[in-house]
Amino acid sequence: MEVTLTRRAEELLREFAHLGPPEQIVEMALERLAADRLRIGKRLTAQVAVERILALRERNSLGGLSIKDLINEGRK
């Protein structure tokens, strides 16, 4: 496959020439894009994150203790 590079792309390839030949640099960049795409696809929306936090909050309790009780216990 032949690719025509823009001036900016050529500048970047020269800047990263210490990493290897252009083909290797392009491959590394594409691998990074693929990994980012997977990570972005797994991100939660704000609403889903809030719902999960609230659900966790319902299941956890201090067993009748207050935060002040815990702080005082820690001071002992």
VODOKOL-340684 format. One line per 4 residues: for each residue z, x, y negated of C-alpha. Coordinates in nm, 4 decimals. Example, Ala and Ser with C-alpha at 12.3 -4.5 7.8 and 13.67 -1.06 7.14 Angstrom:
! VODOKOL-340684
0.7800 1.2300 0.4500  0.7140 1.3670 0.1060 .
//
This chain:
! VODOKOL-340684
0.0000 0.0000 0.0000  -0.0892 0.1336 -0.3415  0.1275 0.0594 -0.6398  0.0482 0.1243 -1.0052 .
0.3589 0.2267 -1.1930  0.4436 0.1439 -1.5502  0.5397 0.4246 -1.7861  0.9034 0.3262 -1.7531 .
0.8850 0.3353 -1.3738  0.7294 0.6828 -1.3879  1.0069 0.7996 -1.6213  1.2699 0.6653 -1.3851 .
1.1089 0.8320 -1.0853  1.1111 1.1640 -1.2704  1.4734 1.1076 -1.3704  1.5745 1.0487 -1.0084 .
1.3460 1.3137 -0.8586  1.6530 1.5068 -0.7402  1.7120 1.2278 -0.4859  1.3907 1.2963 -0.2996 .
1.0216 1.2103 -0.2998  0.9059 0.8960 -0.4841  0.8605 0.7041 -0.1586  1.2221 0.7677 -0.0622 .
1.3499 0.6684 -0.4070  1.1540 0.3432 -0.3970  1.2860 0.2700 -0.0485  1.6463 0.3292 -0.1625 .
1.5915 0.0976 -0.4589  1.4491 -0.1744 -0.2365  1.7387 -0.1403 0.0086  1.9792 -0.1820 -0.2828 .
1.7953 -0.4938 -0.4013  1.8074 -0.6412 -0.0512  2.1820 -0.5756 -0.0258  2.2427 -0.7259 -0.3708 .
2.0458 -1.0361 -0.2762  2.2680 -1.0903 0.0282  2.5831 -1.0364 -0.1763  2.4673 -1.2725 -0.4530 .
2.3790 -1.5393 -0.1972  2.7360 -1.5320 -0.0693  2.8980 -1.5773 -0.4108  3.0973 -1.8902 -0.4661 .
3.0440 -2.1266 -0.7492  3.3384 -2.1606 -0.9852  3.4070 -2.5130 -0.8638  3.4198 -2.4071 -0.4967 .
3.6511 -2.1171 -0.5844  3.8880 -2.3473 -0.7719  3.8922 -2.5934 -0.4820  3.9777 -2.3147 -0.2372 .
4.2587 -2.1863 -0.4576  4.4063 -2.5349 -0.4919  4.3837 -2.5882 -0.1160  4.5680 -2.2622 -0.0506 .
4.8304 -2.3598 -0.3044  4.9070 -2.6834 -0.1195  4.9838 -2.5045 0.2067  5.2108 -2.2400 0.0546 .
5.5601 -2.3034 -0.0701  5.8703 -2.1101 -0.1571  6.0787 -2.3162 0.0824  6.2746 -2.4863 -0.1956 .
6.3421 -2.1645 -0.3876  6.2438 -2.1198 -0.7478  6.0752 -1.8174 -0.8980  6.4039 -1.7331 -1.0708 .
6.5805 -1.7377 -0.7323  6.3285 -1.4885 -0.5976  6.3626 -1.2641 -0.9028  6.7407 -1.2653 -0.8718 .
6.7131 -1.1912 -0.4999  6.4968 -0.8922 -0.5802  6.7598 -0.7569 -0.8158  7.0244 -0.7409 -0.5419 .
//
